[in-house]
Amino acid sequence: MLRRSSITSFCSQFLKSSYSHNLNYARSSSSLSSSSNPHLITSSATALDFSSKATTDFVSLTRHYGRCYWELSKARLSMLVVATSGTGFVLGSGSAVDFSALSWTCLGTMMVAASANSLNQVFEINNDAKMKRTSRRPLPSGRITKPHAIGWASSVGLAGTALLATQTNMLAAGLAASNLVLYAFVYTPLKQIHHVNTWVGAVVGAIPPLLGWAAASNDISLNAMILPAALYFWQLPHFMALAYMCRSDYAAGGFKMYSLADASGRRTALVALRNSIYLIPLGFLAYDWGVTSEWFCLESTVLTLAISAAAFSFYRDRTREKARRMFHASLLYLPVFMTGLLIHRRSDSEQLLEDNAKGFVKSASSGEALELDDNDDNQNIKAKKRQARPPVAYASVAPFPFLPAPSY
Ligand SMILES: CC(C)=CCC/C(C)=C/CC/C(C)=C/COP(=O)(O)OP(=O)(O)O
């Protein structure tokens, strides 16, 4: 992070060196005509000086404010938010992913998340100034003024919402705008009032995948809830670990975190453990609700047992080291969980195939027609439907019609 003084000295060094370079260049390039027209030389050197100063000023200002906007937006956190929204979009995409709409969704989410994060910092200048972790942010360190930050937050937030409304749909834009309000105007002040803030923050973190799903399908259904639920439960061990590790910092900043009223850390660790365990059914629900294949149950369970083990270890031995381990386990959990969801995602056509395969088995067991519906005009799908029947399904048709049809 560049401080104001270092930026000033960097700029003046840069300006000095580029001035002398340009002056030398001006002198040498005009040396041929120097004897004939000295006025011309002076004025062209001055013009070059002026334009080079303007250019370097522009470059250093762009760099300076670019850096401030990046930090105000908490760009890495916003990119994680975009990843969750993009994953939600793909999961809600049915048979084919519309990559252009996906890009607009990611850009719109990034802009609204950047705005929400900037407003969060506008409201917490004094608190951030008192915390080691945040004191060098652009506002408390004086690198950008409050009105400038508000201007940035408002313009990027409005533009992002308008982008989502025009390029995706009103449902996605509405979710983004409501989430901004929830984060900046409810969660942020609540941090200084009551420890319930962490649970409200978990709702904020859970909305972006729903936004992505809504952008893709203009709808919110039960099976859209897998990733939002995972994000909600996941944030509790994640933030409990963070708030435990940075207890003194949060206390200095005047924030009411759960871990501050829990000297032994036992209740903090229990919250983390409980919410890690709540993640266990999600893999099974993802399969049962037709979002993923059965492989995801296995992967999700292994992953969830790993984070639960880290939470249990923290519960047994409430040290900073164990909290850090749980924090790192949570950092690993989310990208792996989302990758698993994407790899094992079942598109609409795959779901249709499987549903039809189940229908086939059912009718076979009840002694009705064994062939698929003749109205089905897609021969490929028909062929795949036949392949999709698990081998055991054949056991329940003639000559063994008395065997129960297995349900999948
Ligand atoms: C589309 C849209 C509006 C998305 C917003 C998503 C978003 C900003 C999620 C962050 C969730 C969260 C509780 C962060 C912690 O903030 P904090 O204030 O505790 O962090 P800090 O202590 O580092 O400031």
Ligand as a Chemical Component Dictionary entry (heavy atoms), coordinates in Angstrom:
data_LIG
# 
_chem_comp.id                   LIG 
_chem_comp.type                 NON-POLYMER 
_chem_comp.pdbx_formal_charge   0 
_chem_comp.three_letter_code    LIG 
# 
loop_
_chem_comp_atom.comp_id 
_chem_comp_atom.atom_id 
_chem_comp_atom.alt_atom_id 
_chem_comp_atom.type_symbol 
_chem_comp_atom.charge 
_chem_comp_atom.model_Cartn_x 
_chem_comp_atom.model_Cartn_y 
_chem_comp_atom.model_Cartn_z 
_chem_comp_atom.pdbx_ordinal 
LIG C1  C1  C 0 -24.279 -8.349  -4.652 1  
LIG C2  C2  C 0 -23.795 -7.915  -3.336 2  
LIG C3  C3  C 0 -24.285 -6.633  -2.808 3  
LIG C4  C4  C 0 -22.956 -8.679  -2.668 4  
LIG C5  C5  C 0 -22.332 -8.284  -1.379 5  
LIG C6  C6  C 0 -21.654 -9.482  -0.853 6  
LIG C7  C7  C 0 -20.770 -9.168  0.295  7  
LIG C8  C8  C 0 -20.186 -7.824  0.467  8  
LIG C9  C9  C 0 -20.501 -10.163 1.129  9  
LIG C10 C10 C 0 -19.623 -9.985  2.325  10 
LIG C11 C11 C 0 -20.223 -10.653 3.536  11 
LIG C12 C12 C 0 -19.546 -10.263 4.812  12 
LIG C13 C13 C 0 -20.307 -10.538 6.058  13 
LIG C14 C14 C 0 -18.321 -9.714  4.866  14 
LIG C15 C15 C 0 -17.632 -9.249  6.106  15 
LIG O1  O1  O 0 -17.695 -7.865  6.193  16 
LIG P1  P1  P 0 -16.973 -7.086  7.370  17 
LIG O2  O2  O 0 -17.543 -5.717  7.458  18 
LIG O3  O3  O 0 -17.028 -7.863  8.626  19 
LIG O4  O4  O 0 -15.473 -7.022  6.868  20 
LIG P2  P2  P 0 -14.300 -6.086  7.407  21 
LIG O5  O5  O 0 -14.199 -6.280  8.894  22 
LIG O6  O6  O 0 -13.095 -6.590  6.681  23 
LIG O7  O7  O 0 -14.654 -4.683  7.028  24 
# 
loop_
_chem_comp_bond.comp_id 
_chem_comp_bond.atom_id_1 
_chem_comp_bond.atom_id_2 
_chem_comp_bond.value_order 
_chem_comp_bond.pdbx_ordinal 
LIG C1  C2  SING 1  
LIG C2  C3  SING 2  
LIG C2  C4  DOUB 3  
LIG C4  C5  SING 4  
LIG C5  C6  SING 5  
LIG C6  C7  SING 6  
LIG C7  C8  SING 7  
LIG C7  C9  DOUB 8  
LIG C9  C10 SING 9  
LIG C10 C11 SING 10 
LIG C11 C12 SING 11 
LIG C12 C13 SING 12 
LIG C12 C14 DOUB 13 
LIG C14 C15 SING 14 
LIG C15 O1  SING 15 
LIG O1  P1  SING 16 
LIG P1  O2  DOUB 17 
LIG P1  O3  SING 18 
LIG P1  O4  SING 19 
LIG O4  P2  SING 20 
LIG P2  O5  DOUB 21 
LIG P2  O6  SING 22 
LIG P2  O7  SING 23 
# 
